[in-house]
Amino acid sequence: MNPLVSVVITVHNQAPFVAATLDSVLAQTYRNVEVVVVDDGSTDDTLARCRRYGDRIRLLPRVNGGVAAARNTGLAAARGAYIAHLDGDDLWHPDKLARQVEVARRFPEAGMIIADGHSFEDGRPDAPGLITGEMGRRLTAAAEPVVRADCYRALIQRHGFNTPSQIMVPAAVYATLGQWDERMRVVTDVELALRIAGRYPFVLMRDDLVGYRVHDASLSGPRRSRQFTWGLETFTALRIHRRQADVAARRLLAGRMVADTRILARDAYHVGWHGDRGWALGYELRLLAASRRPDLVLPFVLGLLLPGRLIAATRRLRRPTSADGLGNSFGGSA
């Protein structure tokens, strides 16, 4: 009556956190669980710390090949009817799997069951709400704590959850649609979620069941630069999905890429304007290659190449006098 859940945990150089992660899995109130831990070529003592758990986990060391490849290694070994993913530095509430299995059995048509949670840093709660964007708004507005929803268009506009540690996927969905795409490093969940949402409804859970650890050594890097890291690789994920999308979805995907290019180009320019011009110029050039939109990126590249004093002088020359009755010709500061 209680289906087997395969918990696939991927770890890479997460020695300070992995014991807490494993303990949170082994403390689950849902007991029909197998724990598959894939060590993706750690060079610290992560592997040794995992070995201390003995036969309570199934440990699969492998040569470093990236998190998507590590998740696929875990999938190949999994025997459960459901696959619950967990990153090696995140935490679960003890009832996380029990509640997700209950919801999965209520909605057997669901392709992904996503639990909400909170982020935390240095042991301190940071921000509530890991289901974001339009998906988050639907969940907040619903009368019930569990929402079945078609999330495809919402996911095209914006990725709707923070970490794969929130998701449970029926094994049959992977059998139908395939595994994680290994061409990406940090946004593999963006492509996977779009692929699944194009065929199946999602179920969103309001319960705070996942702790998403934020730290500078994570795969996504320091918090201050995460939007830039995620942003560049998201173009790859969207293009991969566009090849299998219908005409209407392709138009939405194209619009998303234009919007993302504008935001990233502007924000990187502001970083450069406030001091780190070398980093900003390098990022704009990478964005130019990723977005393939020189018309949107090159003006910011040229702005970063111009000497600051020349830009300031140009602004003074272009600024109208009070007698003109006009606003600033530049529409605001850079």
C-alpha positions as a Python dict, from the first residue, in 0.01 Angstrom:
ca = {
    (1, 'M'): (0, 0, 0),
    (2, 'N'): (298, 233, 57),
    (3, 'P'): (497, 278, -266),
    (4, 'L'): (874, 271, -254),
    (5, 'V'): (1032, 616, -282),
    (6, 'S'): (1387, 642, -414),
    (7, 'V'): (1568, 941, -266),
    (8, 'V'): (1847, 1040, -506),
    (9, 'I'): (2104, 1258, -329),
    (10, 'T'): (2386, 1415, -529),
    (11, 'V'): (2696, 1534, -344),
    (12, 'H'): (3018, 1705, -449),
    (13, 'N'): (3261, 1855, -196),
    (14, 'Q'): (2986, 1911, 61),
    (15, 'A'): (3160, 1762, 365),
    (16, 'P'): (3043, 2033, 609),
    (17, 'F'): (2676, 1975, 522),
    (18, 'V'): (2624, 1617, 404),
    (19, 'A'): (2569, 1459, 748),
    (20, 'A'): (2283, 1699, 826),
    (21, 'T'): (2132, 1628, 484),
    (22, 'L'): (2149, 1250, 527),
    (23, 'D'): (2016, 1272, 883),
    (24, 'S'): (1714, 1467, 759),
    (25, 'V'): (1637, 1186, 512),
    (26, 'L'): (1685, 904, 758),
    (27, 'A'): (1453, 1085, 1003),
    (28, 'Q'): (1160, 1076, 758),
    (29, 'T'): (832, 950, 903),
    (30, 'Y'): (764, 775, 572),
    (31, 'R'): (962, 454, 599),
    (32, 'N'): (939, 277, 262),
    (33, 'V'): (1244, 459, 128),
    (34, 'E'): (1571, 371, -40),
    (35, 'V'): (1849, 629, -17),
    (36, 'V'): (2079, 646, -320),
    (37, 'V'): (2377, 878, -271),
    (38, 'V'): (2584, 967, -577),
    (39, 'D'): (2922, 1122, -500),
    (40, 'D'): (3025, 1320, -807),
    (41, 'G'): (3402, 1298, -770),
    (42, 'S'): (3443, 1482, -439),
    (43, 'T'): (3800, 1580, -351),
    (44, 'D'): (3731, 1658, 16),
    (45, 'D'): (3613, 1404, 277),
    (46, 'T'): (3249, 1400, 162),
    (47, 'L'): (3278, 1039, 51),
    (48, 'A'): (3428, 929, 383),
    (49, 'R'): (3147, 1097, 575),
    (50, 'C'): (2889, 922, 360),
    (51, 'R'): (3053, 584, 419),
    (52, 'R'): (2990, 620, 793),
    (53, 'Y'): (2621, 556, 724),
    (54, 'G'): (2694, 200, 616),
    (55, 'D'): (2405, 3, 469),
    (56, 'R'): (2150, 271, 558),
    (57, 'I'): (2237, 429, 222),
    (58, 'R'): (2346, 298, -119),
    (59, 'L'): (2661, 491, -206),
    (60, 'L'): (2764, 529, -571),
    (61, 'P'): (3099, 709, -622),
    (62, 'R'): (3169, 830, -976),
    (63, 'V'): (3415, 1044, -1168),
    (64, 'N'): (3309, 1408, -1167),
    (65, 'G'): (3072, 1473, -1454),
    (66, 'G'): (2833, 1738, -1328),
    (67, 'V'): (2515, 1733, -1125),
    (68, 'A'): (2285, 1626, -1412),
    (69, 'A'): (2502, 1323, -1488),
    (70, 'A'): (2511, 1240, -1116),
    (71, 'R'): (2132, 1255, -1094),
    (72, 'N'): (2108, 1026, -1395),
    (73, 'T'): (2342, 779, -1225),
    (74, 'G'): (2106, 780, -929),
    (75, 'L'): (1802, 737, -1152),
    (76, 'A'): (1956, 434, -1320),
    (77, 'A'): (1999, 270, -979),
    (78, 'A'): (1660, 373, -838),
    (79, 'R'): (1390, 110, -791),
    (80, 'G'): (1109, 325, -648),
    (81, 'A'): (774, 422, -794),
    (82, 'Y'): (862, 783, -710),
    (83, 'I'): (1193, 969, -729),
    (84, 'A'): (1261, 1244, -476),
    (85, 'H'): (1571, 1451, -545),
    (86, 'L'): (1788, 1614, -281),
    (87, 'D'): (2102, 1823, -309),
    (88, 'G'): (2378, 1733, -63),
    (89, 'D'): (2351, 2056, 137),
    (90, 'D'): (1972, 2094, 172),
    (91, 'L'): (1740, 1968, 447),
    (92, 'W'): (1397, 1807, 467),
    (93, 'H'): (1122, 1834, 727),
    (94, 'P'): (1056, 1486, 879),
    (95, 'D'): (711, 1470, 714),
    (96, 'K'): (826, 1580, 368),
    (97, 'L'): (805, 1242, 195),
    (98, 'A'): (491, 1130, 381),
    (99, 'R'): (303, 1439, 268),
    (100, 'Q'): (430, 1422, -88),
    (101, 'V'): (339, 1055, -125),
    (102, 'E'): (-9, 1131, 7),
    (103, 'V'): (-49, 1408, -250),
    (104, 'A'): (97, 1193, -531),
    (105, 'R'): (-161, 923, -459),
    (106, 'R'): (-441, 1181, -465),
    (107, 'F'): (-324, 1312, -803),
    (108, 'P'): (-186, 1014, -997),
    (109, 'E'): (-188, 1219, -1319),
    (110, 'A'): (70, 1467, -1182),
    (111, 'G'): (410, 1477, -1348),
    (112, 'M'): (578, 1663, -1063),
    (113, 'I'): (487, 1727, -700),
    (114, 'I'): (659, 2038, -562),
    (115, 'A'): (680, 2118, -190),
    (116, 'D'): (734, 2470, -63),
    (117, 'G'): (1000, 2561, 190),
    (118, 'H'): (1241, 2832, 299),
    (119, 'S'): (1599, 2933, 237),
    (120, 'F'): (1853, 2965, 517),
    (121, 'E'): (2211, 3082, 555),
    (122, 'D'): (2459, 3003, 835),
    (123, 'G'): (2182, 2821, 1021),
    (124, 'R'): (1950, 3122, 1021),
    (125, 'P'): (1616, 3126, 832),
    (126, 'D'): (1643, 3364, 540),
    (127, 'A'): (1339, 3391, 317),
    (128, 'P'): (1012, 3194, 317),
    (129, 'G'): (866, 3068, -7),
    (130, 'L'): (1058, 2854, -257),
    (131, 'I'): (769, 2834, -506),
    (132, 'T'): (787, 3162, -693),
    (133, 'G'): (648, 3365, -983),
    (134, 'E'): (305, 3281, -1120),
    (135, 'M'): (316, 2938, -956),
    (136, 'G'): (375, 3101, -619),
    (137, 'R'): (90, 3345, -673),
    (138, 'R'): (-150, 3063, -758),
    (139, 'L'): (-51, 2874, -447),
    (140, 'T'): (-88, 3180, -223),
    (141, 'A'): (-429, 3267, -365),
    (142, 'A'): (-572, 2914, -339),
    (143, 'A'): (-811, 2823, -60),
    (144, 'E'): (-654, 2478, -24),
    (145, 'P'): (-289, 2409, 69),
    (146, 'V'): (-250, 2178, -233),
    (147, 'V'): (-305, 2305, -588),
    (148, 'R'): (-319, 2105, -912),
    (149, 'A'): (-216, 2335, -1196),
    (150, 'D'): (-109, 2351, -1558),
    (151, 'C'): (225, 2528, -1508),
    (152, 'Y'): (367, 2519, -1860),
    (153, 'R'): (311, 2882, -1961),
    (154, 'A'): (403, 3004, -1614),
    (155, 'L'): (736, 2818, -1637),
    (156, 'I'): (810, 2966, -1978),
    (157, 'Q'): (779, 3312, -1825),
    (158, 'R'): (982, 3232, -1514),
    (159, 'H'): (1120, 2925, -1341),
    (160, 'G'): (889, 2851, -1050),
    (161, 'F'): (1093, 2678, -779),
    (162, 'N'): (1434, 2717, -622),
    (163, 'T'): (1585, 2372, -591),
    (164, 'P'): (1535, 2012, -709),
    (165, 'S'): (1522, 1925, -337),
    (166, 'Q'): (1156, 2031, -355),
    (167, 'I'): (1043, 1788, -622),
    (168, 'M'): (909, 1435, -642),
    (169, 'V'): (861, 1280, -986),
    (170, 'P'): (689, 950, -1070),
    (171, 'A'): (942, 706, -1215),
    (172, 'A'): (699, 648, -1503),
    (173, 'V'): (741, 1012, -1609),
    (174, 'Y'): (1116, 968, -1644),
    (175, 'A'): (1056, 646, -1838),
    (176, 'T'): (837, 840, -2082),
    (177, 'L'): (1026, 1170, -2116),
    (178, 'G'): (1386, 1076, -2044),
    (179, 'Q'): (1641, 1177, -1783),
    (180, 'W'): (1817, 1501, -1689),
    (181, 'D'): (1984, 1684, -1976),
    (182, 'E'): (2359, 1679, -1914),
    (183, 'R'): (2444, 1972, -2142),
    (184, 'M'): (2383, 2221, -1860),
    (185, 'R'): (2566, 2276, -1533),
    (186, 'V'): (2338, 2476, -1300),
    (187, 'V'): (1990, 2514, -1454),
    (188, 'T'): (1915, 2155, -1548),
    (189, 'D'): (1591, 2177, -1349),
    (190, 'V'): (1468, 2459, -1578),
    (191, 'E'): (1474, 2234, -1884),
    (192, 'L'): (1338, 1931, -1698),
    (193, 'A'): (1045, 2126, -1551),
    (194, 'L'): (949, 2264, -1893),
    (195, 'R'): (968, 1920, -2051),
    (196, 'I'): (745, 1765, -1785),
    (197, 'A'): (503, 2059, -1768),
    (198, 'G'): (446, 2034, -2141),
    (199, 'R'): (291, 1689, -2090),
    (200, 'Y'): (163, 1669, -1731),
    (201, 'P'): (-1, 1888, -1466),
    (202, 'F'): (196, 1980, -1155),
    (203, 'V'): (83, 1970, -793),
    (204, 'L'): (202, 2253, -568),
    (205, 'M'): (215, 2213, -189),
    (206, 'R'): (208, 2511, 47),
    (207, 'D'): (366, 2320, 337),
    (208, 'D'): (713, 2439, 445),
    (209, 'L'): (895, 2108, 402),
    (210, 'V'): (1234, 2196, 248),
    (211, 'G'): (1530, 2396, 375),
    (212, 'Y'): (1733, 2541, 88),
    (213, 'R'): (2085, 2617, 211),
    (214, 'V'): (2245, 2932, 68),
    (215, 'H'): (2625, 2953, 79),
    (216, 'D'): (2898, 3085, -147),
    (217, 'A'): (3052, 2740, -212),
    (218, 'S'): (2734, 2602, -369),
    (219, 'L'): (2713, 2511, -737),
    (220, 'S'): (2537, 2841, -812),
    (221, 'G'): (2811, 3045, -646),
    (222, 'P'): (2778, 3358, -429),
    (223, 'R'): (2429, 3500, -390),
    (224, 'R'): (2525, 3838, -538),
    (225, 'S'): (2616, 3677, -872),
    (226, 'R'): (2356, 3400, -895),
    (227, 'Q'): (2115, 3582, -1123),
    (228, 'F'): (2399, 3630, -1372),
    (229, 'T'): (2515, 3267, -1352),
    (230, 'W'): (2163, 3129, -1387),
    (231, 'G'): (2073, 3382, -1654),
    (232, 'L'): (2345, 3286, -1900),
    (233, 'E'): (2275, 2914, -1887),
    (234, 'T'): (1898, 2961, -1900),
    (235, 'F'): (1934, 3056, -2268),
    (236, 'T'): (2067, 2704, -2333),
    (237, 'A'): (1776, 2545, -2145),
    (238, 'L'): (1516, 2753, -2331),
    (239, 'R'): (1669, 2678, -2671),
    (240, 'I'): (1680, 2306, -2600),
    (241, 'H'): (1313, 2312, -2508),
    (242, 'R'): (1217, 2531, -2804),
    (243, 'R'): (1310, 2249, -3044),
    (244, 'Q'): (1021, 2039, -2914),
    (245, 'A'): (771, 2320, -2843),
    (246, 'D'): (474, 2414, -3057),
    (247, 'V'): (450, 2744, -3245),
    (248, 'A'): (269, 2932, -2968),
    (249, 'A'): (519, 2818, -2705),
    (250, 'R'): (811, 2912, -2930),
    (251, 'R'): (683, 3269, -2947),
    (252, 'L'): (661, 3282, -2567),
    (253, 'L'): (1010, 3136, -2533),
    (254, 'A'): (1147, 3396, -2775),
    (255, 'G'): (982, 3673, -2574),
    (256, 'R'): (1130, 3534, -2252),
    (257, 'M'): (1479, 3536, -2402),
    (258, 'V'): (1442, 3897, -2516),
    (259, 'A'): (1321, 4005, -2170),
    (260, 'D'): (1602, 3815, -1996),
    (261, 'T'): (1863, 3970, -2226),
    (262, 'R'): (1744, 4321, -2150),
    (263, 'I'): (1741, 4265, -1774),
    (264, 'L'): (2080, 4095, -1759),
    (265, 'A'): (2247, 4349, -1987),
    (266, 'R'): (2111, 4637, -1782),
    (267, 'D'): (2200, 4486, -1445),
    (268, 'A'): (2553, 4390, -1552),
    (269, 'Y'): (2602, 4743, -1683),
    (270, 'H'): (2503, 4886, -1345),
    (271, 'V'): (2757, 4659, -1174),
    (272, 'G'): (3022, 4798, -1409),
    (273, 'W'): (2907, 5156, -1364),
    (274, 'H'): (2944, 5123, -987),
    (275, 'G'): (3300, 4992, -1004),
    (276, 'D'): (3362, 4643, -1144),
    (277, 'R'): (3384, 4745, -1507),
    (278, 'G'): (3616, 4462, -1612),
    (279, 'W'): (3379, 4194, -1482),
    (280, 'A'): (3079, 4369, -1635),
    (281, 'L'): (3241, 4397, -1977),
    (282, 'G'): (3337, 4029, -1974),
    (283, 'Y'): (2986, 3933, -1871),
    (284, 'E'): (2824, 4148, -2141),
    (285, 'L'): (3037, 3972, -2402),
    (286, 'R'): (2932, 3629, -2268),
    (287, 'L'): (2572, 3748, -2269),
    (288, 'L'): (2614, 3860, -2630),
    (289, 'A'): (2719, 3507, -2725),
    (290, 'A'): (2447, 3338, -2517),
    (291, 'S'): (2156, 3562, -2618),
    (292, 'R'): (2254, 3615, -2983),
    (293, 'R'): (2103, 3963, -2959),
    (294, 'P'): (2373, 4221, -3038),
    (295, 'D'): (2107, 4489, -3077),
    (296, 'L'): (2020, 4453, -2708),
    (297, 'V'): (2367, 4400, -2562),
    (298, 'L'): (2612, 4609, -2768),
    (299, 'P'): (2482, 4948, -2644),
    (300, 'F'): (2578, 4845, -2290),
    (301, 'V'): (2917, 4717, -2410),
    (302, 'L'): (2983, 5054, -2571),
    (303, 'G'): (2869, 5230, -2257),
    (304, 'L'): (3120, 5035, -2051),
    (305, 'L'): (3399, 5110, -2298),
    (306, 'L'): (3345, 5484, -2284),
    (307, 'P'): (3550, 5664, -2018),
    (308, 'G'): (3340, 5767, -1720),
    (309, 'R'): (3430, 6134, -1752),
    (310, 'L'): (3318, 6137, -2115),
    (311, 'I'): (2980, 5988, -2018),
    (312, 'A'): (2937, 6248, -1742),
    (313, 'A'): (3028, 6531, -1980),
    (314, 'T'): (2782, 6400, -2239),
    (315, 'R'): (2509, 6401, -1977),
    (316, 'R'): (2584, 6760, -1883),
    (317, 'L'): (2568, 6865, -2246),
    (318, 'R'): (2241, 6681, -2303),
    (319, 'R'): (2070, 6795, -1980),
    (320, 'P'): (1797, 7051, -2064),
    (321, 'T'): (1765, 7371, -1867),
    (322, 'S'): (1470, 7432, -1637),
    (323, 'A'): (1328, 7669, -1897),
    (324, 'D'): (1287, 7383, -2141),
    (325, 'G'): (1015, 7224, -1929),
    (326, 'L'): (1147, 6880, -2023),
    (327, 'G'): (1260, 6583, -1818),
    (328, 'N'): (1610, 6440, -1821),
    (329, 'S'): (1695, 6340, -2176),
    (330, 'F'): (1834, 6006, -2052),
    (331, 'G'): (1521, 5916, -1856),
    (332, 'G'): (1712, 5876, -1529),
    (333, 'S'): (2056, 5786, -1407),
    (334, 'A'): (2250, 5490, -1542),
}
